[in-house]
Each structure stands twice: as structure tokens, then as C-alpha cells.
Amino acid sequence: MIPIVKTRADRAKFYGSTQWRKLRKECLDRDRHECQWCKADGRLTMQSDSILEIDHIKELEFYPEYALDIDNLRTLCKDCHNKRHDRMNYKGNVKKKKWDDEWW
């Protein structure tokens, strides 16, 4: 069954469902509880380092038919997931120090 996810309440219902929780755990286990983007960059980010989230490769909003397809899911750390969705609070968007002088 394809979930209908149009409102905030629909999203909450979907992400709170037993079916999603089971699939989420399966995806985490498959990806060995590691962020797949960090891993591709040669870094190791696990649950002890960051919050791990499950990302829909084909976004749920536009492709609800892939909502429960494990091949459409990957594990990302919170920072990579925020970066993927162009949210402002990822580590790559850190402000530079006010003073960047050399120390003599």
C-alpha cells in the first residue's frame, strides 16, 4: 500500500508507523549504522558521533510509491541529511572566525 503523505499529520503518522520503524531498523542494520555519505568520503560517522537518519533517495513528497522500498533508503548523519535537503544547520555552513590572523 502506498502511503498518502500530504500534511504534517500524515508525515507524523507515516514516520510513527510500525512498518516504517521496522524498515528504518532494517536500513540501519544494512548500512551498519554508518552515514553513507561520510563513508563515501572516507570518514566514519556512527550513532555515537551523530544522530543517524534515514533518507529517501527519491523524496517521499514526490515519489510516495518508493516510501517503503529499502532500495530507496540510505542512512545519513544529521549533518549530511541537512546538507542534502539544503537546510541551514549543517556543519558545512559554519561561520568563519572574526579574526583569522596568523599567530607570530
Secondary structure, DSSP 8 states (H G I E B T S, - for coil): ------SHHHHHHHHTSHHHHHHHHHHHHHTTTB-HHHHHTT---BTTTS-EEEEESS-TTT-GGGTT-GGGEEEEEHHHHHHHTT-S-SGGG----S------
